[in-house]
């Protein structure tokens, strides 16, 4: 058992260590938005499904020794394709089709290693069942999730602060080579026992084929869990920052629910978890209604994460309760993985096209509640199906549509007052009209998530005034008043927003804006008029400023203003501007939006 336990544990560590590693590597290339992590998670879920499908096919169609040969050959090829770090040729030239670009990049650089590692859990558990008839393999699944959780905790607190990105990738490559050796050890054990008669083990697990409804629950329950995981991660990243810790924390809680649920049936009791879930769903609905009056995100974030954990405990606890015998192990895991991939696909690709805002969170909450009721309805032993419990069932059936309407009303309320709402890869942009009945105060606001990216007064005599973060008393305003070079100022601005900075432009000045989001550029040039009204010459460069500046001449700016994402560092050297006196210093700046 030690060989299988160690290999499964180490493979799970590598599988989840590479997720924040590669996402952190490419995050600056794609503007640092929350959709970078969501797209990466979609890739990981789909490749996990591919790995489980390969394991299922291998176990069901190939004899044991051929399984060993196939898996070790794929591992050898994966090691030969190392390292996994993408080259400069993968850097995007603009912000278009970022999701497709990320998926192709990950497939080319990480596809085969991740696919082979994904097959570790179900494949080695099936090998363990053949080599150890009568011993349950399900605790190995909990062990793999412990390895995954450990990797997620190690990355933000140990590896990311201590090692450069390339060094992280190099150590991971060494770890994959070590895993290949451990898998060879397990393969040797299976090879030796391949001639033994395993019919008794299969017979011991013999059972009726699972019903269609049971298989659907294997799929639907994990799908709801992943939808909640990604929707809540999106919400936190949009409102706080896109940093590895806010990727790792929700994913760690998600894995913890798997660990607890699959370790033993004694940890999941409906009498404990279902009332807790109902209470938290009610609290979420109340707090979503009150969100506008609570600028402090911490209480809401705590509630979201707590609700996600409890909901995942219910989903995964019910999936474990519906588990089959070991003979149907790989098909069971394949269904779980397919559900996870479907949930990831919906949040990453479908939701941005059908929802104006992050309403997949509302949908996931409702679907979870409805699915739990469906599970209870199907279980004839449930107390709600007997005697006075049926009155409780009637109450729950009335509460479900009320809960759904409450979520719908919250979503509809969030759109009121918005002249336009645009959702893209980089988040949700709203143009909000304020004080429409007061000509003196009437203004439009550009809002990105919880962050205001500029406002403009509608009155003609006020619409050219610098506002919000760029008034005459702001740091930017004081700086620009003091910079008066001959021939006009050359100003580089990272982040366009509504274009408010252009209001500081004077005749002879050049203001060059760098913007990665096409939707921001469209709104700044159509809905807002700062760029049109500016006396300066305004230029707009699309794409990530760090990459675009690398290809431009040095010492062309008198001032560089950083007003972009708080997610990543923007390393700036004095060669980017014309200093008033010689200097060779460099600085690492992190400027919040």
C-alpha positions as CSV (number, residue, x, y, z in Angstrom):
1,X,0.0,0.0,0.0
2,X,2.9,2.4,0.7
3,X,4.0,2.5,-2.9
4,X,0.5,3.4,-4.2
5,X,-0.1,5.9,-1.4
6,X,3.1,7.7,-1.9
7,X,2.7,7.9,-5.7
8,X,-0.9,9.1,-5.5
9,X,0.0,11.7,-2.9
10,X,3.0,13.0,-4.9
11,X,1.1,13.0,-8.2
12,X,-1.7,15.1,-6.6
13,X,0.8,17.5,-5.1
14,X,2.3,18.1,-8.6
15,X,-1.1,18.3,-10.2
16,X,-2.3,21.2,-8.0
17,X,1.1,22.8,-7.5
18,X,1.3,23.5,-11.3
19,X,-2.1,25.3,-11.4
20,X,-1.2,28.5,-9.5
21,X,2.4,28.2,-10.8
22,X,1.5,28.4,-14.5
23,X,-1.4,30.8,-13.9
24,X,0.9,33.2,-12.0
25,X,3.4,32.9,-14.8
26,X,1.1,34.1,-17.6
27,X,-1.1,36.4,-15.4
28,X,0.8,39.6,-16.4
29,X,0.6,38.7,-20.1
30,X,-3.1,38.9,-20.1
31,X,-3.8,42.0,-18.0
32,X,-4.2,40.4,-14.5
33,X,-7.9,40.0,-14.7
34,X,-9.9,37.3,-12.8
35,X,-10.8,35.6,-16.1
36,X,-7.2,34.4,-16.4
37,X,-7.6,32.1,-13.5
38,X,-11.1,31.1,-14.5
39,X,-9.8,30.1,-18.0
40,X,-6.9,28.2,-16.5
41,X,-9.4,26.4,-14.2
42,X,-11.4,25.4,-17.2
43,X,-8.3,24.0,-18.9
44,X,-7.5,22.0,-15.7
45,X,-11.0,20.7,-15.4
46,X,-11.2,19.6,-19.0
47,X,-7.7,17.9,-18.9
48,X,-8.7,16.2,-15.6
49,X,-11.7,14.8,-17.5
50,X,-9.4,13.7,-20.2
51,X,-7.1,12.0,-17.7
52,X,-10.1,10.2,-16.1
53,X,-11.4,9.1,-19.5
54,X,-7.9,7.7,-20.4
55,X,-7.8,5.8,-17.0
56,X,-11.4,4.5,-17.5
57,X,-10.6,3.3,-21.1
58,X,-7.3,1.8,-19.9
59,X,-8.8,-0.1,-17.0
60,X,-11.9,-1.3,-18.9
61,X,-10.2,-2.3,-22.3
62,X,-6.6,-3.1,-21.6
63,X,-5.0,-6.0,-19.7
64,X,-3.0,-5.0,-16.6
65,X,0.5,-5.3,-18.2
66,X,-0.5,-3.2,-21.2
67,X,-1.9,-0.6,-18.9
68,X,1.5,-0.3,-17.2
69,X,3.3,-0.1,-20.5
70,X,1.0,2.6,-21.9
71,X,1.1,4.7,-18.8
72,X,4.9,4.6,-18.4
73,X,5.4,5.4,-22.1
74,X,3.1,8.5,-21.8
75,X,5.0,9.5,-18.7
76,X,8.4,9.2,-20.4
77,X,7.1,11.3,-23.3
78,X,5.8,13.9,-20.8
79,X,9.2,14.1,-19.1
80,X,10.9,14.5,-22.5
81,X,8.7,17.5,-23.3
82,X,9.8,19.4,-20.2
83,X,10.1,22.3,-19.2
84,X,6.6,23.6,-19.1
85,X,7.3,27.3,-19.1
86,X,5.9,29.1,-22.2
87,X,8.4,31.0,-24.4
88,X,8.1,34.7,-25.5
89,X,6.4,33.6,-28.7
90,X,3.3,32.9,-26.6
91,X,3.0,36.5,-25.4
92,X,-0.2,38.2,-26.8
93,X,0.1,41.1,-29.1
94,X,-3.3,42.6,-28.1
95,X,-6.2,41.8,-25.8
96,X,-8.4,40.0,-28.3
97,X,-9.5,36.4,-27.9
98,X,-7.5,36.1,-24.6
99,X,-9.4,33.0,-23.5
100,X,-8.6,31.1,-26.7
101,X,-4.9,32.2,-26.5
102,X,-4.6,31.0,-22.9
103,X,-6.1,27.6,-23.7
104,X,-3.8,27.0,-26.6
105,X,-0.8,28.1,-24.6
106,X,-1.6,25.8,-21.7
107,X,-2.3,22.9,-24.1
108,X,1.0,23.3,-25.9
109,X,3.1,23.8,-22.8
110,X,1.4,21.6,-20.2
111,X,-1.1,19.4,-22.0
112,X,0.5,15.9,-21.8
113,X,2.1,16.2,-18.4
114,X,-1.1,17.4,-16.9
115,X,-3.2,14.7,-18.7
116,X,-0.9,12.0,-17.4
117,X,-0.9,13.3,-13.8
118,X,-4.7,13.6,-14.0
119,X,-5.0,9.9,-14.6
120,X,-3.0,9.1,-11.4
121,X,-5.9,8.9,-9.0
122,X,-8.4,6.6,-10.7
123,X,-5.7,4.5,-12.5
124,X,-3.6,3.7,-9.5
125,X,-6.6,3.2,-7.3
126,X,-7.8,0.6,-9.8
127,X,-4.3,-1.0,-9.8
128,X,-4.4,-1.0,-6.1
129,X,-7.8,-2.9,-6.1
130,X,-6.4,-5.5,-8.4
131,X,-3.2,-6.0,-6.3
132,X,-5.1,-5.9,-3.0
133,X,-8.5,-7.6,-3.4
134,X,-11.1,-6.8,-0.8
135,X,-9.4,-3.5,0.4
136,X,-11.4,-0.3,-0.3
137,X,-9.5,2.2,-2.5
138,X,-11.6,5.2,-1.6
139,X,-9.3,6.4,1.2
140,X,-6.6,6.8,-1.4
141,X,-8.9,9.4,-3.1
142,X,-9.0,11.3,0.2
143,X,-5.2,11.0,0.4
144,X,-4.8,12.4,-3.1
145,X,-6.9,15.4,-2.1
146,X,-4.7,15.9,1.0
147,X,-1.7,16.1,-1.3
148,X,-3.6,18.6,-3.5
149,X,-4.4,20.8,-0.5
150,X,-0.9,20.7,0.8
151,X,0.4,21.8,-2.6
152,X,-2.0,24.7,-2.7
153,X,-1.0,25.9,0.7
154,X,2.7,25.5,0.0
155,X,2.6,27.6,-3.1
156,X,1.5,31.1,-1.9
157,X,3.3,30.8,1.5
158,X,6.6,29.1,0.6
159,X,7.3,28.8,-3.2
160,X,5.9,32.0,-4.6
161,X,7.6,34.3,-2.1
162,X,10.9,32.5,-2.1
163,X,11.6,31.3,-5.7
164,X,11.5,33.1,-9.1
165,X,9.0,31.8,-11.5
166,X,11.5,30.0,-13.7
167,X,13.0,28.3,-10.6
168,X,9.5,27.2,-9.5
169,X,9.0,25.6,-12.9
170,X,12.4,23.9,-12.8
171,X,11.7,22.3,-9.4
172,X,8.3,21.1,-10.6
173,X,10.0,19.4,-13.6
174,X,12.3,17.6,-11.3
175,X,9.2,16.5,-9.3
176,X,7.6,15.1,-12.4
177,X,10.7,13.0,-13.1
178,X,10.5,11.7,-9.5
179,X,6.8,10.9,-10.0
180,X,7.7,8.9,-13.1
181,X,10.0,6.7,-11.0
182,X,7.3,6.2,-8.4
183,X,4.8,5.2,-11.0
184,X,7.3,2.7,-12.4
185,X,7.5,1.2,-8.9
186,X,3.7,0.8,-8.8
187,X,3.7,-0.6,-12.3
188,X,6.3,-3.2,-11.3
189,X,4.0,-4.4,-8.5
190,X,1.0,-4.6,-10.9
191,X,3.2,-6.4,-13.4
192,X,4.1,-9.1,-10.9
193,X,0.5,-9.6,-9.7
194,X,-0.9,-9.6,-13.2
195,X,-0.9,-13.3,-13.5
196,X,-2.8,-13.8,-10.2
197,X,-6.5,-14.7,-10.3
198,X,-8.4,-11.5,-9.6
199,X,-11.8,-12.9,-10.3
200,X,-12.7,-13.1,-6.7
201,X,-12.0,-9.4,-6.2
202,X,-14.3,-8.5,-9.0
203,X,-16.9,-10.9,-7.8
204,X,-16.8,-9.4,-4.3
205,X,-17.6,-6.0,-5.9
206,X,-20.4,-7.3,-8.1
207,X,-23.5,-5.1,-8.0
208,X,-26.3,-4.0,-10.2
209,X,-25.6,-1.4,-12.8
210,X,-26.3,2.1,-11.3
211,X,-29.5,3.7,-12.4
212,X,-29.6,6.6,-14.8
213,X,-30.7,9.0,-12.1
214,X,-27.8,7.9,-9.9
215,X,-25.3,8.5,-12.7
216,X,-26.9,11.9,-13.3
217,X,-26.3,12.8,-9.7
218,X,-22.7,11.7,-10.0
219,X,-22.5,14.4,-12.7
220,X,-24.7,17.1,-11.4
221,X,-23.5,17.4,-7.8
222,X,-19.9,18.0,-8.7
223,X,-21.0,20.4,-11.4
224,X,-22.7,22.6,-8.8
225,X,-19.7,22.4,-6.6
226,X,-17.3,23.7,-9.4
227,X,-19.8,26.4,-10.4
228,X,-19.9,27.7,-6.9
229,X,-16.1,27.5,-6.6
230,X,-15.4,29.5,-9.8
231,X,-18.3,32.0,-9.4
232,X,-17.2,32.9,-5.8
233,X,-13.5,33.1,-6.9
234,X,-14.5,35.4,-9.7
235,X,-16.5,37.6,-7.2
236,X,-13.6,37.8,-4.8
237,X,-11.0,38.6,-7.5
238,X,-13.2,41.2,-9.1
239,X,-13.9,43.0,-5.8
240,X,-10.5,42.6,-4.1
241,X,-7.5,41.6,-6.3
242,X,-6.3,38.9,-8.7
243,X,-3.6,37.3,-6.5
244,X,-2.7,33.6,-6.0
245,X,-4.0,33.6,-2.4
246,X,-7.5,34.4,-3.6
247,X,-7.2,31.5,-6.1
248,X,-5.8,29.1,-3.5
249,X,-8.2,29.9,-0.6
250,X,-11.5,28.9,-2.3
251,X,-9.8,25.9,-4.1
252,X,-8.4,24.7,-0.8
253,X,-11.8,24.8,0.9
254,X,-13.2,22.9,-2.2
255,X,-10.6,20.2,-1.8
256,X,-11.1,20.1,2.0
257,X,-14.7,19.2,1.4
258,X,-13.6,16.3,-0.9
259,X,-11.1,15.1,1.8
260,X,-13.6,15.1,4.6
261,X,-16.4,13.6,2.5
262,X,-14.4,10.8,0.9
263,X,-12.4,9.8,4.0
264,X,-15.3,8.2,5.8
265,X,-19.1,8.2,5.8
266,X,-19.1,9.3,9.5
267,X,-18.1,12.9,8.6
268,X,-21.2,13.7,6.5
269,X,-24.5,13.8,8.4
270,X,-27.5,15.3,6.7
271,X,-28.9,16.4,10.0
272,X,-25.9,18.7,10.5
273,X,-25.0,19.9,7.0
274,X,-28.4,20.4,5.4
275,X,-29.8,22.8,8.0
276,X,-26.4,24.7,8.0
277,X,-26.6,25.0,4.2
278,X,-30.2,26.3,4.4
279,X,-29.2,28.9,7.0
280,X,-26.2,30.1,5.0
281,X,-28.2,30.4,1.7
282,X,-30.7,32.6,3.6
283,X,-27.9,34.7,4.9
284,X,-26.3,35.0,1.4
285,X,-29.6,36.2,0.0
286,X,-30.0,38.8,2.8
287,X,-26.4,40.0,2.4
288,X,-26.6,40.3,-1.4
289,X,-29.6,42.5,-0.9
290,X,-27.6,44.6,1.6
291,X,-24.3,44.6,-0.4
292,X,-24.5,48.1,-1.6
293,X,-24.5,49.4,2.0
294,X,-21.5,47.3,3.1
295,X,-18.3,48.6,1.5
296,X,-16.2,46.3,3.7
297,X,-15.8,43.1,1.6
298,X,-14.5,41.0,4.5
299,X,-17.8,39.9,6.0
300,X,-19.3,39.1,2.6
301,X,-16.2,37.2,1.5
302,X,-16.3,35.2,4.7
303,X,-19.9,34.4,4.1
304,X,-19.3,33.5,0.5
305,X,-16.5,31.1,1.3
306,X,-18.4,29.5,4.2
307,X,-21.4,29.0,2.0
308,X,-19.2,27.5,-0.7
309,X,-17.6,25.1,1.7
310,X,-20.8,23.9,3.2
311,X,-22.5,23.5,-0.2
312,X,-19.5,21.5,-1.5
313,X,-19.6,19.4,1.6
314,X,-23.3,18.6,0.8
315,X,-22.6,18.0,-2.9
316,X,-19.5,15.8,-2.3
317,X,-21.1,14.0,0.7
318,X,-24.0,13.0,-1.4
319,X,-21.8,11.9,-4.2
320,X,-19.8,9.7,-1.8
321,X,-23.1,8.3,-0.4
322,X,-24.0,7.3,-3.9
323,X,-20.6,5.6,-4.6
324,X,-20.4,2.3,-6.4
325,X,-18.2,-0.7,-5.7
326,X,-14.6,-0.8,-6.8
327,X,-15.4,-2.6,-10.0
328,X,-17.1,0.6,-11.2
329,X,-14.5,3.0,-9.8
330,X,-13.2,4.6,-12.9
331,X,-16.7,5.2,-14.4
332,X,-17.7,6.9,-11.1
333,X,-14.7,9.2,-11.2
334,X,-15.2,9.9,-14.8
335,X,-18.7,11.1,-14.1
336,X,-17.5,13.3,-11.2
337,X,-14.8,14.8,-13.5
338,X,-17.3,15.3,-16.3
339,X,-19.5,17.2,-14.0
340,X,-16.6,19.4,-12.8
341,X,-15.6,20.1,-16.4
342,X,-19.2,21.0,-17.3
343,X,-19.4,23.4,-14.4
344,X,-16.1,25.0,-15.3
345,X,-17.1,25.3,-19.0
346,X,-20.3,27.0,-18.0
347,X,-18.7,29.6,-15.8
348,X,-15.7,30.3,-18.0
349,X,-17.2,30.3,-21.5
350,X,-21.0,30.2,-21.4
351,X,-21.9,32.6,-18.5
352,X,-20.0,35.6,-20.0
353,X,-22.1,35.3,-23.1
354,X,-25.5,34.9,-21.5
355,X,-25.2,37.0,-18.3
356,X,-24.5,40.8,-18.2
357,X,-22.9,40.5,-14.7
358,X,-21.6,37.6,-12.5
359,X,-25.0,36.1,-12.2
360,X,-23.7,32.6,-12.4
361,X,-23.2,32.9,-8.7
362,X,-26.9,33.4,-8.2
363,X,-27.7,30.5,-10.6
364,X,-25.2,28.2,-8.8
365,X,-26.8,29.0,-5.4
366,X,-30.3,28.2,-6.8
367,X,-29.2,25.0,-8.6
368,X,-27.5,23.7,-5.5
369,X,-30.7,24.2,-3.4
370,X,-32.8,22.6,-6.1
371,X,-30.5,19.7,-6.5
372,X,-30.3,19.0,-2.8
373,X,-34.1,18.8,-2.7
374,X,-34.0,16.5,-5.7
375,X,-31.6,14.2,-3.9
376,X,-33.8,14.1,-0.8
377,X,-36.9,13.4,-3.0
378,X,-35.2,10.4,-4.6
379,X,-34.2,8.9,-1.3
380,X,-37.1,6.9,0.0
381,X,-35.5,6.5,3.5
382,X,-35.4,10.3,4.0
383,X,-37.6,11.4,6.9
384,X,-39.3,14.0,4.7
385,X,-40.9,11.2,2.8
386,X,-42.6,9.8,5.9
387,X,-45.5,10.9,8.2
388,X,-45.3,14.5,9.4
389,X,-42.1,15.0,7.6
390,X,-44.2,15.5,4.5
391,X,-45.3,18.9,5.8
392,X,-41.6,19.9,6.0
393,X,-41.3,18.8,2.4
394,X,-44.2,21.0,1.4
395,X,-42.6,24.0,3.1
396,X,-39.3,23.4,1.3
397,X,-41.1,23.2,-2.0
398,X,-42.6,26.7,-1.3
399,X,-39.3,28.1,-0.1
400,X,-37.3,27.1,-3.2
401,X,-39.2,29.4,-5.7
402,X,-39.1,32.2,-3.1
403,X,-35.4,31.8,-2.8
404,X,-35.1,31.8,-6.6
405,X,-37.2,35.0,-6.9
406,X,-35.1,36.6,-4.3
407,X,-31.9,35.9,-6.2
408,X,-33.5,37.2,-9.4
409,X,-34.6,40.4,-7.7
410,X,-31.0,41.0,-6.4
411,X,-29.6,40.5,-9.9
412,X,-32.2,42.8,-11.5
413,X,-31.6,45.5,-8.8
414,X,-27.9,45.5,-9.5
415,X,-28.6,46.6,-13.1
416,X,-30.9,49.5,-12.3
417,X,-29.5,52.9,-13.1
418,X,-27.0,51.5,-15.6
419,X,-27.1,53.1,-19.0
420,X,-25.0,50.2,-20.4
421,X,-23.5,47.0,-19.1
422,X,-20.7,45.2,-20.9
423,X,-19.2,41.9,-19.8
424,X,-15.9,40.6,-21.4
425,X,-12.8,38.7,-20.5
426,X,-11.6,41.4,-18.2
427,X,-14.7,41.8,-16.2
428,X,-18.0,43.7,-16.0
429,X,-18.2,47.4,-17.0
430,X,-21.1,49.6,-16.1
431,X,-21.9,53.1,-17.1
432,X,-24.1,54.5,-14.4
433,X,-26.1,57.7,-14.5
434,X,-26.2,59.6,-11.3
435,X,-28.2,62.7,-10.1
436,X,-30.1,62.9,-13.4
437,X,-32.6,65.3,-11.9
438,X,-29.9,67.8,-10.8
439,X,-28.2,69.6,-13.8
440,X,-25.4,70.8,-11.5
441,X,-24.5,67.3,-10.3
442,X,-25.6,65.1,-13.2
443,X,-22.7,62.8,-14.1
444,X,-21.8,59.4,-15.6
445,X,-19.6,56.9,-13.8
446,X,-17.6,54.1,-15.3
447,X,-17.6,51.2,-12.9
448,X,-15.5,48.0,-13.2
449,X,-16.7,45.6,-10.5
450,X,-16.5,47.5,-7.2
451,X,-14.0,50.0,-8.6
452,X,-14.8,53.4,-10.2
453,X,-12.7,54.1,-13.2
454,X,-13.7,57.7,-13.8
455,X,-16.7,60.0,-13.9
456,X,-17.7,62.9,-16.1
457,X,-20.2,65.6,-15.6
458,X,-22.8,65.9,-18.3
459,X,-23.2,69.7,-18.3
460,X,-21.1,71.2,-21.2
461,X,-19.4,73.8,-18.9
462,X,-18.2,71.0,-16.5
463,X,-17.5,68.0,-18.6
464,X,-13.9,69.0,-19.3
465,X,-13.0,69.3,-15.6
466,X,-10.7,66.6,-14.2
467,X,-12.7,64.6,-11.7
468,X,-12.6,61.6,-9.3
469,X,-8.9,60.6,-8.8
470,X,-7.5,63.4,-11.0
471,X,-8.7,66.6,-9.5
472,X,-6.4,69.6,-9.0
473,X,-5.8,68.5,-5.4
474,X,-4.9,64.9,-6.2
475,X,-1.4,63.6,-6.5
476,X,-1.6,63.4,-10.3
477,X,-3.1,67.0,-10.5
478,X,-0.2,68.4,-8.4
479,X,2.4,66.6,-10.4
480,X,1.1,67.7,-13.8
481,X,0.9,71.3,-12.7
482,X,4.6,71.2,-12.0
483,X,5.8,69.5,-15.2
484,X,6.2,72.2,-17.8
485,X,8.9,71.1,-20.4
486,X,9.6,73.1,-23.5
487,X,7.6,71.8,-26.5
488,X,4.8,70.3,-24.5
489,X,4.5,67.4,-22.1
490,X,4.7,63.7,-23.1
491,X,2.6,61.7,-20.7
492,X,2.3,57.9,-20.7
493,X,-0.8,56.6,-18.9
494,X,-1.2,52.9,-18.1
495,X,-4.9,52.3,-17.9
496,X,-7.5,54.4,-19.8
497,X,-10.7,54.3,-17.7
498,X,-13.0,57.0,-18.8
499,X,-10.1,59.0,-20.2
500,X,-10.2,61.6,-17.4
501,X,-6.4,62.2,-17.5
502,X,-6.8,63.7,-21.0
503,X,-8.6,66.7,-19.3
504,X,-5.1,67.8,-18.1
505,X,-3.9,68.0,-21.7
506,X,-2.8,71.4,-23.1
507,X,-2.0,72.5,-26.6
508,X,1.3,70.9,-27.6
509,X,1.0,68.0,-25.1
510,X,0.9,64.3,-26.1
511,X,-1.0,61.9,-23.9
512,X,-0.5,58.3,-24.8
513,X,-2.8,55.8,-23.2
514,X,-2.2,52.0,-22.9
515,X,-5.3,49.9,-22.5
516,X,-5.8,46.1,-22.7
517,X,-9.6,46.1,-22.6
518,X,-11.4,46.8,-25.9
519,X,-14.6,47.5,-24.0
520,X,-13.0,50.2,-22.0
521,X,-11.6,51.8,-25.1
522,X,-15.0,51.7,-26.8
523,X,-16.7,53.4,-23.9
524,X,-14.0,56.0,-23.4
525,X,-14.3,57.1,-27.1
526,X,-18.1,56.9,-27.4
527,X,-19.9,57.4,-24.1
528,X,-17.3,59.7,-22.4
529,X,-15.8,62.7,-24.2
530,X,-12.5,63.4,-22.4
531,X,-10.4,62.2,-25.3
532,X,-12.4,64.1,-27.9
533,X,-12.4,67.3,-25.8
534,X,-8.8,67.3,-24.8
535,X,-6.5,70.1,-26.2
536,X,-3.6,67.6,-26.2
537,X,-2.8,65.1,-28.9
538,X,-4.2,61.8,-27.6
539,X,-3.0,58.4,-28.7
540,X,-4.4,55.0,-27.7
541,X,-2.3,51.8,-27.8
542,X,-4.2,48.6,-27.3
543,X,-2.6,45.7,-25.4
544,X,-0.7,45.1,-22.1
545,X,1.4,48.2,-21.4
546,X,4.4,46.1,-20.1
547,X,4.6,44.3,-23.4
548,X,3.8,47.3,-25.6
549,X,6.4,49.5,-23.9
550,X,9.1,46.9,-24.4
551,X,8.9,47.5,-28.1
552,X,9.0,51.3,-28.0
553,X,11.9,53.8,-27.9
554,X,13.3,54.7,-24.5
555,X,13.2,58.1,-22.7
556,X,10.1,59.4,-24.5
557,X,8.0,60.4,-21.5
558,X,8.1,63.3,-19.1
559,X,5.6,61.5,-16.8
560,X,4.4,57.9,-16.6
561,X,1.1,57.5,-14.7
562,X,0.2,54.0,-13.6
563,X,-3.6,53.4,-13.0
564,X,-4.1,49.8,-13.9
565,X,-4.8,46.5,-12.1
566,X,-3.8,46.0,-8.5
567,X,-3.1,42.3,-9.3
568,X,0.4,42.5,-10.6
569,X,3.6,44.5,-10.3
570,X,4.6,46.9,-13.0
571,X,8.4,47.0,-13.1
572,X,9.5,50.4,-14.3
573,X,13.0,51.7,-15.0
574,X,14.3,55.2,-15.6
575,X,14.8,54.5,-19.2
576,X,11.1,54.9,-19.7
577,X,11.0,58.6,-18.9
578,X,13.3,61.6,-19.1
579,X,14.5,62.3,-15.6
580,X,15.3,65.8,-14.5
581,X,18.8,64.6,-13.3
582,X,20.8,61.5,-14.1
583,X,19.9,58.4,-12.2
584,X,20.2,54.6,-12.5
585,X,17.7,53.6,-9.9
586,X,14.9,51.1,-10.6
587,X,11.7,50.7,-8.6
588,X,9.0,48.1,-8.4
589,X,5.7,49.8,-8.3
590,X,2.3,48.4,-7.4
591,X,-0.4,50.9,-7.9
592,X,-4.0,50.1,-7.0
593,X,-6.8,51.0,-9.4
